[in-house]
Protein backbone atom coordinates (compact mmCIF):
# COMPACT_ATOMS: atom_id res chain seq x y z
CA UNK A 1 0.00 0.00 0.00
CA UNK A 2 3.05 2.24 0.04
CA UNK A 3 2.16 3.57 -3.39
CA UNK A 4 -1.22 4.76 -2.01
CA UNK A 5 0.18 6.58 1.02
CA UNK A 6 2.54 9.54 0.74
CA UNK A 7 3.60 12.31 3.15
CA UNK A 8 2.23 15.79 2.54
CA UNK A 9 4.23 18.42 4.34
CA UNK A 10 5.13 17.84 7.99
CA UNK A 11 1.63 17.10 9.26
CA UNK A 12 -0.29 15.45 6.43
CA UNK A 13 -0.72 12.14 4.65
CA UNK A 14 -2.16 11.87 1.15
CA UNK A 15 -4.02 8.64 0.42
CA UNK A 16 -4.51 8.22 -3.34
CA UNK A 17 -6.95 5.80 -4.94
CA UNK A 18 -6.16 6.46 -8.60
CA UNK A 19 -5.84 9.23 -11.15
CA UNK A 20 -9.13 8.84 -13.00
CA UNK A 21 -12.33 10.49 -11.81
CA UNK A 22 -14.79 7.60 -11.72
CA UNK A 23 -17.61 6.09 -9.68
CA UNK A 24 -15.36 3.22 -8.51
CA UNK A 25 -12.58 5.51 -7.29
CA UNK A 26 -15.21 7.67 -5.62
CA UNK A 27 -16.60 4.59 -3.85
CA UNK A 28 -13.13 3.84 -2.46
CA UNK A 29 -12.75 7.44 -1.26
CA UNK A 30 -16.11 7.27 0.52
CA UNK A 31 -15.38 3.84 2.03
CA UNK A 32 -12.06 5.00 3.47
CA UNK A 33 -13.61 8.23 4.78
CA UNK A 34 -16.41 6.24 6.41
CA UNK A 35 -13.94 3.99 8.26
CA UNK A 36 -11.77 6.99 9.22
CA UNK A 37 -14.77 8.76 10.76
CA UNK A 38 -15.55 5.67 12.78
CA UNK A 39 -12.01 4.83 13.90
CA UNK A 40 -9.76 7.90 13.95
CA UNK A 41 -6.50 7.58 15.84
CA UNK A 42 -5.54 9.95 18.63
CA UNK A 43 -3.67 12.78 16.97
CA UNK A 44 -5.55 12.67 13.66
CA UNK A 45 -7.42 15.95 13.55
CA UNK A 46 -8.93 16.37 10.09
CA UNK A 47 -9.34 14.76 6.67
CA UNK A 48 -10.29 16.23 3.32
CA UNK A 49 -11.71 13.96 0.60
CA UNK A 50 -11.38 14.94 -3.06
CA UNK A 51 -12.14 13.33 -6.43
CA UNK A 52 -9.44 10.64 -6.17
CA UNK A 53 -7.75 11.01 -2.79
CA UNK A 54 -8.14 11.79 0.89
CA UNK A 55 -5.68 14.04 2.72
CA UNK A 56 -5.34 13.21 6.40
CA UNK A 57 -3.91 15.80 8.81
CA UNK A 58 -2.39 14.89 12.16
CA UNK A 59 -0.65 16.52 15.14
CA UNK A 60 3.04 15.81 14.59
CA UNK A 61 3.79 16.38 18.29
CA UNK A 62 1.38 13.55 19.20
CA UNK A 63 1.75 11.25 16.21
CA UNK A 64 4.70 10.50 13.94
CA UNK A 65 4.29 10.08 10.19
CA UNK A 66 5.14 6.38 10.58
CA UNK A 67 2.40 5.91 13.19
CA UNK A 68 -0.14 7.83 11.10
CA UNK A 69 0.71 5.82 7.98
CA UNK A 70 0.46 2.51 9.85
CA UNK A 71 -2.98 3.43 11.20
CA UNK A 72 -4.10 4.45 7.71
CA UNK A 73 -2.91 1.10 6.32
CA UNK A 74 -5.13 -0.71 8.84
CA UNK A 75 -8.08 1.49 7.88
CA UNK A 76 -7.54 0.80 4.19
CA UNK A 77 -7.85 -2.91 4.89
CA UNK A 78 -11.12 -2.31 6.75
CA UNK A 79 -12.36 -0.06 3.95
CA UNK A 80 -12.14 -2.96 1.49
CA UNK A 81 -15.07 -4.56 3.33
CA UNK A 82 -16.98 -1.33 4.00
CA UNK A 83 -20.54 -1.14 2.68
CA UNK A 84 -21.39 2.28 1.33
CA UNK A 85 -25.09 3.18 1.24
CA UNK A 86 -26.56 4.54 -1.96
CA UNK A 87 -26.79 8.30 -2.03
CA UNK A 88 -30.03 10.18 -2.46
CA UNK A 89 -31.11 11.50 -5.85
CA UNK A 90 -32.29 15.12 -5.77
CA UNK A 91 -34.30 16.86 -8.48
CA UNK A 92 -33.25 20.51 -8.31
CA UNK A 93 -35.26 23.17 -10.13
CA UNK A 94 -33.12 25.52 -12.24
CA UNK A 95 -34.15 28.57 -14.24
CA UNK A 96 -32.00 28.97 -17.35
CA UNK A 97 -33.50 32.35 -18.37
CA UNK A 98 -31.02 34.88 -19.72
CA UNK A 99 -31.05 37.05 -16.57
CA UNK A 100 -29.78 34.05 -14.60
CA UNK A 101 -27.48 32.78 -17.36
CA UNK A 102 -24.94 35.47 -18.30
CA UNK A 103 -22.57 32.96 -19.92
CA UNK A 104 -25.03 30.78 -21.85
CA UNK A 105 -24.67 32.68 -25.12
CA UNK A 106 -20.88 32.68 -24.82
CA UNK A 107 -20.83 28.92 -24.28
CA UNK A 108 -23.04 28.56 -27.34
CA UNK A 109 -20.58 30.55 -29.41
CA UNK A 110 -17.62 28.53 -28.11
CA UNK A 111 -19.19 25.12 -28.64
CA UNK A 112 -21.36 25.77 -31.68
CA UNK A 113 -24.32 24.34 -29.75
CA UNK A 114 -27.51 26.36 -29.42
CA UNK A 115 -28.45 27.68 -25.95
CA UNK A 116 -31.58 25.50 -25.90
CA UNK A 117 -29.53 22.40 -26.71
CA UNK A 118 -26.98 23.27 -24.01
CA UNK A 119 -29.82 23.44 -21.49
CA UNK A 120 -31.27 20.16 -22.79
CA UNK A 121 -27.93 18.41 -22.40
CA UNK A 122 -27.42 19.89 -18.95
CA UNK A 123 -30.74 18.61 -17.62
CA UNK A 124 -30.48 15.19 -19.29
CA UNK A 125 -27.45 14.09 -17.26
CA UNK A 126 -27.47 12.39 -13.87
CA UNK A 127 -24.75 13.99 -11.75
CA UNK A 128 -22.73 12.57 -8.87
CA UNK A 129 -21.71 14.76 -5.94
CA UNK A 130 -18.03 13.86 -5.74
CA UNK A 131 -17.10 16.32 -3.03
CA UNK A 132 -18.11 19.53 -1.28
CA UNK A 133 -15.78 22.48 -0.95
CA UNK A 134 -14.76 25.99 -1.99
CA UNK A 135 -17.59 27.34 0.18
CA UNK A 136 -19.78 25.38 2.64
CA UNK A 137 -22.11 23.15 0.65
CA UNK A 138 -20.68 23.85 -2.84
CA UNK A 139 -21.01 20.55 -4.77
CA UNK A 140 -18.49 19.44 -7.37
CA UNK A 141 -20.54 17.39 -9.80
CA UNK A 142 -19.33 14.78 -12.26
CA UNK A 143 -21.26 13.32 -15.16
CA UNK A 144 -21.77 16.36 -17.39
CA UNK A 145 -22.00 15.97 -21.15
CA UNK A 146 -18.42 16.75 -22.35
CA UNK A 147 -19.86 18.46 -25.43
CA UNK A 148 -20.83 21.49 -23.33
CA UNK A 149 -17.55 21.67 -21.40
CA UNK A 150 -15.83 25.06 -21.41
CA UNK A 151 -12.95 26.52 -19.35
CA UNK A 152 -13.40 28.89 -16.45
CA UNK A 153 -13.58 32.62 -17.11
CA UNK A 154 -10.15 34.17 -17.61
CA UNK A 155 -11.13 36.88 -15.11
CA UNK A 156 -13.39 35.79 -12.21
CA UNK A 157 -16.43 37.83 -11.27
CA UNK A 158 -16.27 39.74 -8.00
CA UNK A 159 -19.69 38.40 -6.98
CA UNK A 160 -21.69 35.36 -8.10
CA UNK A 161 -25.15 34.99 -6.50
CA UNK A 162 -25.93 31.99 -4.33
CA UNK A 163 -27.81 29.37 -6.31
CA UNK A 164 -25.97 30.10 -9.56
CA UNK A 165 -25.32 26.98 -11.64
CA UNK A 166 -21.99 26.99 -13.44
CA UNK A 167 -19.67 25.05 -15.71
CA UNK A 168 -15.89 24.78 -15.39
CA UNK A 169 -14.20 22.29 -17.67
CA UNK A 170 -16.16 19.03 -17.55
CA UNK A 171 -17.54 19.88 -14.11
CA UNK A 172 -20.78 21.55 -13.19
CA UNK A 173 -21.58 22.99 -9.77
CA UNK A 174 -23.89 25.22 -7.77
CA UNK A 175 -22.75 28.23 -5.76
CA UNK A 176 -23.94 27.73 -2.19
CA UNK A 177 -23.11 31.28 -1.11
CA UNK A 178 -22.74 34.63 -2.87
CA UNK A 179 -19.02 34.79 -3.51
CA UNK A 180 -16.42 35.69 -6.14
CA UNK A 181 -16.06 32.98 -8.77
CA UNK A 182 -14.93 32.12 -12.26
CA UNK A 183 -17.31 29.36 -13.34
CA UNK A 184 -19.45 30.10 -16.39
CA UNK A 185 -23.00 30.68 -15.19
CA UNK A 186 -25.90 29.12 -17.11
CA UNK A 187 -28.78 29.20 -14.63
CA UNK A 188 -29.91 29.52 -11.04
CA UNK A 189 -31.74 27.39 -8.50
CA UNK A 190 -33.85 28.89 -5.70
CA UNK A 191 -32.94 25.96 -3.42
CA UNK A 192 -30.52 26.94 -0.66
CA UNK A 193 -27.62 24.51 -0.63
CA UNK A 194 -26.31 26.08 2.56
CA UNK A 195 -28.44 27.55 5.31
CA UNK A 196 -26.89 27.98 8.79
CA UNK A 197 -30.38 28.18 10.31
CA UNK A 198 -31.31 24.69 9.07
CA UNK A 199 -30.90 21.62 11.28
CA UNK A 200 -28.60 20.25 8.57
CA UNK A 201 -27.00 23.42 7.17
CA UNK A 202 -25.35 21.65 4.21
CA UNK A 203 -28.02 20.34 1.85
CA UNK A 204 -26.03 17.75 -0.13
CA UNK A 205 -23.61 14.99 0.77
CA UNK A 206 -20.83 13.31 -1.16
CA UNK A 207 -22.35 10.33 -2.98
CA UNK A 208 -25.69 12.03 -3.61
CA UNK A 209 -27.01 12.31 -7.17
CA UNK A 210 -28.59 15.34 -8.82
CA UNK A 211 -30.92 15.82 -11.74
CA UNK A 212 -31.61 19.40 -12.78
CA UNK A 213 -35.17 20.29 -13.76
CA UNK A 214 -35.63 23.31 -16.02
CA UNK A 215 -38.27 25.76 -14.78
CA UNK A 216 -39.57 29.07 -16.09
CA UNK A 217 -38.89 32.36 -14.33
CA UNK A 218 -42.46 32.36 -13.01
CA UNK A 219 -42.02 28.86 -11.60
CA UNK A 220 -38.68 29.91 -10.10
CA UNK A 221 -40.31 32.84 -8.31
CA UNK A 222 -43.13 30.63 -7.03
CA UNK A 223 -40.67 28.06 -5.68
CA UNK A 224 -38.56 30.80 -4.11
CA UNK A 225 -41.63 32.17 -2.34
CA UNK A 226 -42.54 28.70 -1.05
CA UNK A 227 -38.97 28.17 0.18
CA UNK A 228 -39.08 31.46 2.09
CA UNK A 229 -42.30 30.30 3.73
CA UNK A 230 -40.84 26.89 4.54
CA UNK A 231 -43.45 25.22 2.37
CA UNK A 232 -41.32 23.76 -0.45
CA UNK A 233 -39.93 20.24 -0.54
CA UNK A 234 -37.30 19.22 -3.07
CA UNK A 235 -38.16 15.97 -4.81
CA UNK A 236 -35.82 13.25 -3.60
CA UNK A 237 -35.39 9.53 -4.16
CA UNK A 238 -33.88 7.35 -1.47
CA UNK A 239 -33.93 9.69 1.53
CA UNK A 240 -35.23 12.78 3.17
CA UNK A 241 -36.61 15.88 1.47
CA UNK A 242 -35.96 19.46 2.50
C-alpha positions, 0 to 999 in steps of 0.5 A, a space after each residue: 500500500 506504500 504507493 497509495 500513502 505519501 507524506 504531505 508536508 510535515 503534518 499530512 498524509 495523502 491517500 490516493 486511490 487512482 488518477 481517473 475520476 470515476 464512480 469506482 474511485 469515488 466509492 473507495 474514497 467514501 469507504 475509506 472516509 467512512 472507516 476513518 470517521 468511525 475509527 480515527 486515531 488519537 492525533 488525527 485531527 482532520 481529513 479532506 476527501 477529493 475526487 481521487 484522494 483523501 488528505 489526512 492531517 495529524 498533530 506531529 507532536 502527538 503522532 509521527 508520520 510512521 504511526 499515522 501511515 500505519 494506522 491508515 494502512 489498517 483502515 484501508 484494509 477495513 475499507 475494502 469490506 466497508 458497505 457504502 449506502 446509496 446516495 439520495 437523488 435530488 431533483 433541483 429546479 433551475 431557471 435557465 432564463 437569460 437574466 440568470 445565465 450570463 454565460 449561456 450565449 458565450 458557451 453557445 458561441 464557443 461550442 457551436 451548440 444552441 443555448 436551448 440544446 446546451 440546457 437540454 444536455 445539462 438537464 439530461 445528465 445524472 450527476 454525482 456529488 463527488 465532493 463539497 468544498 470551496 464554500 460550505 455546501 458547494 457541490 463538485 458534480 461529475 457526469 456532465 455531457 463533455 460536449 458542453 464543457 468550457 474553461 473557467 472565465 479568464 477573469 473571475 467575477 467579483 460576486 456570483 449569486 448563491 444558487 448560480 449553476 456553473 460550468 468549469 471544464 467538464 464539471 458543473 456545480 452550484 454556488 452555495 453562497 454569494 461569492 467571487 467565482 470564475 465558473 461560467 454561469 448558465 442558470 440559477 436554482 432557488 434551493 438553498 444549498 447552505 443555510 446555517 439556520 437549518 438543522 442540517 446546514 449543508 443540503 447535499 452529501 458526497 455520494 448524492 445524485 442530482 438531476 436538474 429540472 428546467 423551470 420558467 422564471 415564473 415557476 422559479 419565483 413561485 418556488 422561491 416564495 414557497 422556500 421562504 415560507 418553509 413550504 417547499 420540498 425538493 423531490 428526492 429519491 432514497 432519503 429525506 426531502 428538505 
